[in-house]
Structures are given as structure tokens and as C-alpha cells.
Amino acid sequence: MSTSPLRLVRLAPDPLGLYVRAGRLDQKDLQSFITSGSAAFTGVVFEAKRVGQQKELLSLVLERGLDAVLDPQTQAMATVGGYAKGMDALPWSKKRPHALEDLATAFQQRQMAEDIAKFAIQHGFTQVITPTHLITGPEDPWLAIDIGSANALRAALERHGAGHVQLHYSLALSYEAFRTGPKRLAVLEQLRRAMVDGLWLNISSCGSDSSPTAITRYGDAASDFHALGLPIVADHAGGLMGLSLLAFGAVGGLSHGVTLGERFDTASWHKVPEEGKKVFGAKMRIYLPMLDLMLPRVDVERFFEAGGGRARSAFGCRDTNCCRRGVDDMLQAPARHFLYQRTHQVAGLGQIPESIRPTEFLEEHLRPASDAALVAAKLSLPEDLALKASRQAKRLNDLRTTLGPYAKKRRDSSFARHPVTRVARGGLR
């Protein structure tokens, strides 16, 4: 008689992690949301080049007991398209894209680590993402450099009396290497040498729009990294894709921006910027949680106008704690609406025992979204919106069909550790 492997089940695990990336337009919205007392997330991630502009948000995050996470932006900094003049003021900038020869020696790694450590301590950060780079696999020369730099940063923080500052290793990896077992496991073995407190996964071309197959492959691949014994966060992952990874225990936390940054897209990093051409940042979008969609404001206005009362009743926000005036507040305060909905989604999943979390997710999140998408596809909408609704209905139905059997497959799988909050660590200093 065969027996299933013994699996320890935590009935009430620590809260699932949720980090919000503060972008170019998010400071006031995040400040307002945190001040309102609704901020049920783990921390806020600050891009190093924007720290000077976001000092008020940073001080508020620290006052409210959230983690303030420094992203040194070394991944973008080492590419022709990701490097920006706004990075020149950072102590570890070369005023040009980083090259391998800039960090090839232990001395160079210690020098960069010293600069990042001093910057983090000066501004009061409680966590730092280690300086890493986009790699193609275990043979990529950046991998050994990045592990050495992470360990040098740990030593620099301890040397300055800041050993309490946590480090997260950001593994920026191609999807091909991530889903290929031998390459993935070879990377994992090397990561055992990194003296860090958490692992953040940045998998190229993966995110909220990933296919059902990509989501299951991501889940299986991420599970291998549980062997490191570290909390695991899916960075730049949102929507039902991110929630699926949480529900199935592949990761213990998510990180993304406010209606933006839910996909790790490095395409622009490899393009040489056109001289003299202005680059405009992406605009905040409106979140339709029942459809797992982010749309520009003009499209949402057209959606509700063309869809009439049926669209408003089915897809307008009816939670008065979130949007007291329904659709009007969704449109006028999109950041608050998104943050409220996402924090409640993640917190709700965290309240469900791991033993039944996958099936509860399928019934309470995925099935209603799939059914709602079919309703949207039948509305009398403009051609472009009708096409989007139809495609989303098919995607969610495919996701439902795929994740049902996948939930059974993962029944005896391990669950990732969750990030420990700053309050739980006793780290309010």
C-alpha cells in the first residue's frame, strides 16, 4: 500500500507578504493610503534614484512600522536602455552603464557594497535588495559577482553596526533558464553561498498577463527554491497570476507597483535610447478586480458608458469602505481603489489554512472572475473593448481549466516561507 508523504500544515501562518513599489507618480497616493490606516502590506520599495524626492513617504513608512526597502537599481544600471542620467548622483554609479570589469574583483565589490550600505543607513532603510544583474543561467559571469557583492554588502552593514538591516537577493533570470530544471538547480546551488534573508524572483517576461502554462511552470520552478529556507517573493508579479502563486504556496509574497509594474519586462533595457527623444512614463490605470484587468481611464469610462447599468452593477466597486461613491471613486481615486483591493485579496488568502487555500482560491477568486468575464463578453461594447473582453474571457477560462488539476498536483507540495514583518521582527528602530 502506497502512502502520501507526511506534510506539516500550519493552520494560521504568518501574513502573506505584499510589497508596494513606489514609482514616479505614487508618493501622494501611498502617503494618503498609509495615513488612512488601510495599509495592510509589508513594506514599500524605493528606487534609489527617487529617494531624494520621496523623503516624506519614506519617513511615513518608517513611522508606521512598515519595511522601507532600498532597490539600488543595479539591474537596469548595467544595460544600455535601463541606465538613466537620473542615476548619476548615486554613489555606486559610473555615470554610464555598469560593465563586468567594473565589479570583477572582490575589492570593487566591497567598494560598491560600502557605498550602498552607507546610503541605506543614512536614509534609515530597514531592508535592501542586493545589487544583482539580469542573468541567462548558471554560467553567466554576473552570477558569481552578484553573490560576492551580496556577501560584501552583508559585511559592510555589520561593520557599520547595521546588521539588523535585512537583505533580499533579487534573482533576475531569463524565463528559459528558470523553467529548465538543470539550469535552475545549478543557479540554486550557487545561491546557497549568499548570506541573505530573502529571495526575490524577477523572471523575464513573466507577470500578470502570463499564460496558464507559464504560471504552472513558474510555480513548479519557484518551489525548488524552497530548499534555501528563505522567504520568497515574486517581484513584478500581480493579478491572478501573482495571487495564484500565493495560493499554491509557490511564493510567500508579492511585489509590484500601483496599477503598474506587474510584469518583469526587460525589453527596453536592450534598446539604445534615441537621442533627444522624450520618454514618458506609463500612466496609472483603473483596476477591475472581477475581470483581472487594468485599463486606461478612458477605456473604463467607455466600458461603463457602453455597458450601461449592467456593467456598473457587475464591475463597479460596491465596497463602500473602498469606493463610497462606487464607479465615481474608482475613476477619481484609482490608486486607493487598487491598493485597497489588492491588500484585501492578499490578506484574505493569508487567512485561509494552507491545506485548503488552493481550492478556496479556485472557488472564491478564479471561478467568479471567469464567470464575470463571460458576462462582460456579452455586453454591447465598442469593438476594441469587446475584443479585450472576449480575449480575457478565454484567458480566464483557460486558467480555470489549467489550475484545477494543478491544485490537485500540488496537494502535497511545500509552501514557501512568508516574509516576516518589521513589527514581528521587533525591528522598530
C-alpha positions as CSV (number, residue, x, y, z in Angstrom):
1,M,0.0,0.0,0.0
2,S,1.4,3.4,-1.0
3,T,1.3,6.3,1.4
4,S,1.4,10.0,0.8
5,P,4.4,11.9,2.2
6,L,3.8,13.5,5.6
7,R,3.2,17.1,5.3
8,L,3.1,19.6,8.2
9,V,0.3,22.1,7.9
10,R,0.3,25.5,9.6
11,L,-3.3,26.3,10.5
12,A,-2.7,30.0,10.9
13,P,0.5,31.0,9.1
14,D,2.2,34.4,9.2
15,P,0.6,37.0,6.9
16,L,1.5,36.7,3.3
17,G,3.9,39.4,2.1
18,L,2.9,42.3,-0.1
19,Y,5.5,45.0,-1.1
20,V,4.4,48.1,-3.0
21,R,6.9,49.7,-5.4
22,A,6.8,53.5,-5.2
23,G,7.0,54.8,-8.7
24,R,7.2,58.3,-10.2
25,L,3.6,59.2,-9.5
26,D,2.8,57.2,-6.4
27,Q,4.1,59.3,-3.5
28,K,1.0,61.2,-2.5
29,D,-1.4,58.3,-3.2
30,L,0.7,56.0,-1.0
31,Q,1.0,58.6,1.8
32,S,-2.7,59.1,1.8
33,F,-3.4,55.3,1.9
34,I,-0.9,54.7,4.7
35,T,-2.2,57.7,6.7
36,S,-5.8,56.4,6.4
37,G,-4.8,53.2,8.4
38,S,-5.6,50.9,5.5
39,A,-2.0,49.9,4.7
40,A,-2.1,46.2,5.3
41,F,1.1,45.5,3.4
42,T,4.6,44.5,4.4
43,G,6.6,47.4,3.0
44,V,7.4,49.9,0.3
45,V,10.2,49.6,-2.2
46,F,12.0,52.8,-3.1
47,E,14.1,53.1,-6.3
48,A,17.4,54.6,-5.3
49,K,17.3,57.4,-7.8
50,R,14.0,58.7,-6.4
51,V,14.8,58.6,-2.7
52,G,15.6,62.3,-2.6
53,Q,12.1,63.1,-4.0
54,Q,10.3,60.7,-1.7
55,K,11.7,61.6,1.7
56,E,8.3,62.3,3.2
57,L,6.9,59.0,2.1
58,L,10.0,57.2,3.4
59,S,9.6,58.8,6.8
60,L,5.9,57.9,7.0
61,V,6.7,54.3,6.1
62,L,9.2,54.1,8.9
63,E,6.9,55.8,11.4
64,R,4.1,53.3,10.7
65,G,6.2,50.2,11.3
66,L,6.4,49.1,7.6
67,D,9.6,48.0,6.0
68,A,11.4,50.5,3.8
69,V,13.2,48.6,1.1
70,L,16.0,50.1,-1.0
71,D,16.3,49.0,-4.6
72,P,19.8,50.1,-5.8
73,Q,18.7,49.6,-9.4
74,T,21.8,47.8,-10.5
75,Q,19.9,45.5,-12.8
76,A,18.8,48.4,-15.0
77,M,22.0,50.3,-14.4
78,A,24.0,47.7,-16.3
79,T,22.1,47.9,-19.5
80,V,22.1,50.5,-22.4
81,G,18.4,51.0,-22.2
82,G,17.9,50.8,-18.4
83,Y,20.6,53.2,-17.4
84,A,19.4,56.8,-16.9
85,K,21.1,60.1,-16.2
86,G,19.0,60.3,-13.0
87,M,21.2,57.5,-11.6
88,D,24.4,59.6,-11.9
89,A,24.1,61.1,-8.4
90,L,24.1,57.6,-6.8
91,P,27.5,56.8,-5.2
92,W,27.8,53.5,-7.0
93,S,27.0,54.9,-10.4
94,K,29.7,55.0,-13.0
95,K,27.8,57.7,-14.9
96,R,27.4,55.1,-17.7
97,P,26.1,51.5,-17.8
98,H,27.9,49.2,-15.5
99,A,30.2,46.6,-17.1
100,L,31.6,43.3,-15.9
101,E,35.0,44.8,-15.4
102,D,33.6,47.4,-13.0
103,L,32.8,44.7,-10.4
104,A,35.1,41.8,-11.3
105,T,37.3,41.9,-8.2
106,A,36.5,41.5,-4.6
107,F,37.8,45.0,-3.9
108,Q,35.4,46.5,-6.4
109,Q,32.5,44.6,-5.0
110,R,33.4,45.7,-1.4
111,Q,33.6,49.3,-2.7
112,M,30.1,49.2,-4.2
113,A,28.8,47.4,-1.1
114,E,30.2,50.1,1.1
115,D,28.5,52.9,-0.9
116,I,25.1,51.1,-0.8
117,A,25.4,50.3,2.9
118,K,26.2,54.0,3.8
119,F,23.3,55.2,1.6
120,A,20.9,52.7,3.2
121,I,21.9,53.6,6.8
122,Q,21.8,57.4,6.0
123,H,18.2,57.2,4.9
124,G,17.0,54.7,7.5
125,F,16.2,51.7,5.2
126,T,15.2,48.5,7.1
127,Q,15.8,46.2,4.1
128,V,17.9,46.4,1.0
129,I,17.7,44.5,-2.3
130,T,21.2,43.3,-3.0
131,P,23.0,44.6,-6.1
132,T,22.4,42.0,-8.8
133,H,22.1,41.8,-12.6
134,L,20.0,40.1,-15.2
135,I,21.5,36.6,-15.9
136,T,20.9,34.0,-18.6
137,G,21.8,31.0,-16.5
138,P,24.3,29.4,-14.1
139,E,27.3,30.1,-16.3
140,D,26.6,33.8,-16.6
141,P,29.6,35.7,-15.1
142,W,27.3,38.2,-13.3
143,L,26.1,35.4,-11.0
144,A,29.3,34.9,-9.1
145,I,29.8,38.7,-9.0
146,D,26.3,39.2,-7.6
147,I,26.8,36.6,-4.9
148,G,30.1,38.2,-3.9
149,S,28.5,41.6,-3.8
150,A,25.6,40.4,-1.6
151,N,28.1,39.0,0.9
152,A,30.2,42.1,0.8
153,L,27.0,44.2,1.5
154,R,26.2,42.0,4.5
155,A,29.7,42.5,5.8
156,A,29.5,46.3,5.2
157,L,26.2,46.7,7.1
158,E,27.6,44.7,10.0
159,R,30.8,46.7,10.1
160,H,28.7,49.9,10.4
161,G,26.5,48.5,13.2
162,A,23.5,47.9,10.9
163,G,23.4,44.1,11.0
164,H,19.6,44.3,11.7
165,V,19.0,45.6,8.1
166,Q,17.7,42.7,6.1
167,L,19.0,41.7,2.6
168,H,16.9,40.3,-0.2
169,Y,18.7,38.7,-3.1
170,S,17.0,39.7,-6.4
171,L,17.3,36.8,-8.9
172,A,16.7,38.3,-12.3
173,L,16.7,35.3,-14.6
174,S,15.5,34.5,-18.1
175,Y,12.3,32.5,-18.3
176,E,14.1,29.9,-20.4
177,A,16.7,29.2,-17.7
178,F,14.1,29.4,-14.9
179,R,11.9,26.7,-16.4
180,T,14.8,24.4,-17.4
181,G,15.4,22.1,-14.5
182,P,19.2,21.6,-14.7
183,K,19.9,25.3,-15.2
184,R,17.6,26.3,-12.4
185,L,19.0,23.8,-10.0
186,A,22.6,24.9,-10.8
187,V,21.7,28.5,-10.1
188,L,20.0,27.4,-6.8
189,E,23.2,25.6,-5.7
190,Q,25.3,28.7,-6.2
191,L,22.7,30.8,-4.3
192,R,23.4,28.8,-1.2
193,R,26.5,30.8,-0.7
194,A,24.6,34.1,-0.5
195,M,24.2,35.4,3.1
196,V,20.7,36.9,2.7
197,D,17.4,37.0,4.4
198,G,15.1,36.5,1.5
199,L,14.9,35.7,-2.2
200,W,13.0,37.9,-4.7
201,L,12.3,36.3,-8.1
202,N,12.3,38.5,-11.2
203,I,11.6,36.2,-14.1
204,S,11.9,37.9,-17.5
205,S,8.6,38.2,-19.5
206,C,6.5,36.8,-16.6
207,G,3.8,38.7,-14.8
208,S,0.1,39.4,-14.6
209,D,-0.5,38.6,-18.3
210,S,1.3,35.2,-18.2
211,S,-0.3,32.2,-19.8
212,P,-1.8,29.4,-17.7
213,T,1.2,27.2,-18.7
214,A,3.7,29.8,-17.7
215,I,2.0,30.2,-14.3
216,T,2.2,26.5,-13.5
217,R,5.8,26.3,-14.7
218,Y,6.6,29.4,-12.6
219,G,5.0,27.7,-9.6
220,D,6.9,24.4,-10.0
221,A,10.2,26.2,-10.6
222,A,9.8,28.6,-7.6
223,S,9.1,25.6,-5.4
224,D,12.6,24.3,-5.9
225,F,14.0,27.4,-4.2
226,H,12.1,26.5,-1.0
227,A,15.2,24.4,-0.3
228,L,17.0,27.6,0.5
229,G,14.8,28.0,3.6
230,L,14.2,31.7,2.8
231,P,11.0,33.7,2.4
232,I,10.4,34.0,-1.4
233,V,8.7,37.0,-3.1
234,A,7.6,37.1,-6.7
235,D,8.7,40.6,-7.8
236,H,6.8,42.4,-10.6
237,A,4.0,39.9,-10.3
238,G,0.4,40.8,-9.8
239,G,-3.2,40.0,-10.8
240,L,-4.5,36.4,-10.7
241,M,-1.0,35.2,-11.7
242,G,0.5,36.6,-8.5
243,L,-2.5,35.5,-6.4
244,S,-2.2,32.0,-7.9
245,L,1.4,31.7,-6.8
246,L,0.5,32.8,-3.3
247,A,-2.5,30.4,-3.2
248,F,-0.5,27.4,-4.3
249,G,2.4,28.2,-1.9
250,A,5.0,28.7,-4.7
251,V,5.9,32.1,-3.1
252,G,5.2,33.7,0.2
253,G,4.9,37.3,-1.0
254,L,4.4,39.6,-4.0
255,S,5.9,42.9,-5.0
256,H,4.6,45.3,-7.7
257,G,3.7,48.9,-8.3
258,V,0.4,50.8,-8.0
259,T,-1.6,49.6,-11.1
260,L,1.8,49.3,-12.8
261,G,4.9,47.1,-12.7
262,E,3.1,43.7,-12.6
263,R,5.3,42.2,-15.2
264,F,9.1,41.9,-15.4
265,D,9.7,43.2,-18.9
266,T,13.4,43.9,-19.8
267,A,12.8,44.5,-23.5
268,S,13.5,48.2,-23.2
269,W,16.8,47.6,-21.3
270,H,18.3,46.2,-24.5
271,K,17.4,49.1,-26.8
272,V,19.7,52.1,-27.2
273,P,17.6,55.2,-26.3
274,E,17.1,57.6,-29.3
275,E,19.0,60.8,-28.7
276,G,16.7,63.7,-28.0
277,K,13.6,61.6,-27.7
278,K,11.5,62.2,-24.7
279,V,10.5,59.2,-22.7
280,F,7.1,59.4,-21.0
281,G,6.3,57.2,-18.0
282,A,3.3,54.9,-18.0
283,K,0.1,56.4,-16.7
284,M,-1.9,54.9,-13.8
285,R,-4.7,52.6,-14.8
286,I,-8.0,51.6,-13.3
287,Y,-8.3,48.1,-11.7
288,L,-11.3,45.9,-12.5
289,P,-10.8,43.1,-10.0
290,M,-13.7,41.0,-11.1
291,L,-12.1,40.8,-14.6
292,D,-8.5,40.8,-13.5
293,L,-8.0,43.7,-15.8
294,M,-6.1,47.0,-15.7
295,L,-7.4,49.6,-18.2
296,P,-6.7,53.2,-19.0
297,R,-9.2,55.6,-17.5
298,V,-10.7,56.5,-20.9
299,D,-11.4,52.8,-21.7
300,V,-13.0,52.2,-18.3
301,E,-15.3,55.3,-18.8
302,R,-16.3,53.9,-22.2
303,F,-16.8,50.4,-20.8
304,F,-19.3,51.7,-18.1
305,E,-21.0,54.1,-20.6
306,A,-21.5,51.5,-23.3
307,G,-22.3,48.6,-20.9
308,G,-24.8,50.7,-19.0
309,G,-26.3,49.7,-15.7
310,R,-25.4,46.0,-16.2
311,A,-21.7,46.9,-16.4
312,R,-21.8,49.3,-13.5
313,S,-23.6,46.8,-11.2
314,A,-21.4,43.8,-12.2
315,F,-18.0,45.5,-12.4
316,G,-18.2,48.8,-10.5
317,C,-16.8,48.8,-7.0
318,R,-19.5,48.1,-4.4
319,D,-17.3,48.1,-1.3
320,T,-18.2,51.3,0.4
321,N,-15.0,51.0,2.5
322,C,-13.1,51.2,-0.7
323,C,-15.1,53.4,-3.0
324,R,-18.0,55.1,-1.2
325,R,-19.4,56.5,-4.4
326,G,-18.8,53.4,-6.5
327,V,-17.7,53.9,-10.1
328,D,-17.0,57.7,-9.5
329,D,-14.5,56.9,-6.8
330,M,-12.9,54.1,-8.9
331,L,-12.2,56.7,-11.6
332,Q,-11.2,59.6,-9.4
333,A,-9.1,57.7,-6.8
334,P,-7.7,54.7,-8.8
335,A,-4.6,54.3,-6.6
336,R,-6.7,53.9,-3.4
337,H,-9.1,51.6,-5.1
338,F,-6.3,49.3,-6.4
339,L,-4.3,49.3,-3.1
340,Y,-7.4,48.5,-1.1
341,Q,-8.5,45.7,-3.3
342,R,-5.0,44.1,-3.6
343,T,-4.3,44.3,0.1
344,H,-7.6,42.7,0.9
345,Q,-7.1,39.9,-1.7
346,V,-3.7,39.1,-0.3
347,A,-4.8,39.3,3.4
348,G,-7.8,37.2,2.6
349,L,-5.7,34.4,1.1
350,G,-3.4,34.6,4.2
351,Q,-6.3,33.8,6.5
352,I,-7.1,30.5,4.8
353,P,-5.3,27.4,6.1
354,E,-2.7,26.1,3.6
355,S,-4.4,22.8,3.4
356,I,-7.4,24.3,1.7
357,R,-6.0,27.5,0.3
358,P,-5.6,26.3,-3.3
359,T,-9.2,25.0,-3.6
360,E,-10.6,28.1,-1.9
361,F,-8.7,30.3,-4.3
362,L,-10.2,28.5,-7.3
363,E,-13.7,28.8,-5.9
364,E,-13.6,32.3,-4.4
365,H,-11.3,34.1,-6.8
366,L,-10.8,32.3,-10.1
367,R,-14.3,30.9,-10.8
368,P,-16.1,34.2,-10.1
369,A,-13.6,36.0,-12.4
370,S,-14.1,33.5,-15.2
371,D,-17.9,33.8,-14.9
372,A,-17.7,37.6,-14.8
373,A,-15.6,37.7,-17.9
374,L,-18.3,35.8,-19.8
375,V,-20.8,38.4,-18.7
376,A,-18.5,41.2,-19.9
377,A,-18.0,39.5,-23.3
378,K,-21.8,39.6,-23.9
379,L,-22.2,43.3,-23.2
380,S,-22.8,45.7,-26.1
381,L,-19.3,47.3,-26.2
382,P,-17.2,49.2,-28.8
383,E,-15.3,46.8,-31.0
384,D,-11.9,47.3,-29.3
385,L,-13.3,46.8,-25.8
386,A,-15.4,43.8,-27.0
387,L,-12.3,42.2,-28.3
388,K,-10.5,42.8,-25.0
389,A,-13.4,41.3,-23.0
390,S,-13.6,38.3,-25.3
391,R,-9.8,37.6,-25.0
392,Q,-10.0,38.0,-21.2
393,A,-12.9,35.6,-21.0
394,K,-10.9,33.0,-23.0
395,R,-7.8,33.5,-20.9
396,L,-9.6,33.2,-17.6
397,N,-11.5,30.1,-18.7
398,D,-8.1,28.5,-19.8
399,L,-6.7,29.5,-16.5
400,R,-9.5,27.9,-14.6
401,T,-9.2,24.7,-16.7
402,T,-5.5,24.5,-16.1
403,L,-5.3,25.4,-12.4
404,G,-8.0,23.0,-11.3
405,P,-5.8,19.9,-12.0
406,Y,-2.7,21.8,-10.9
407,A,-4.2,22.3,-7.5
408,K,-4.5,18.5,-7.0
409,K,-1.0,18.0,-8.3
410,R,0.4,20.4,-5.6
411,R,-1.7,19.0,-2.8
412,D,1.4,17.5,-1.1
413,S,3.9,20.2,-2.1
414,S,5.8,22.5,0.2
415,F,4.6,26.1,0.9
416,A,7.1,28.9,0.7
417,R,8.1,30.8,3.8
418,H,6.4,34.2,4.2
419,P,8.4,37.5,4.7
420,V,8.4,38.4,8.4
421,T,7.0,41.8,9.1
422,R,9.1,44.6,10.7
423,V,6.8,44.6,13.7
424,A,7.1,40.8,14.2
425,R,10.9,41.1,14.0
426,G,10.8,43.7,16.7
427,G,12.7,45.9,14.3
428,L,11.1,49.3,15.1
429,R,14.3,51.3,15.2
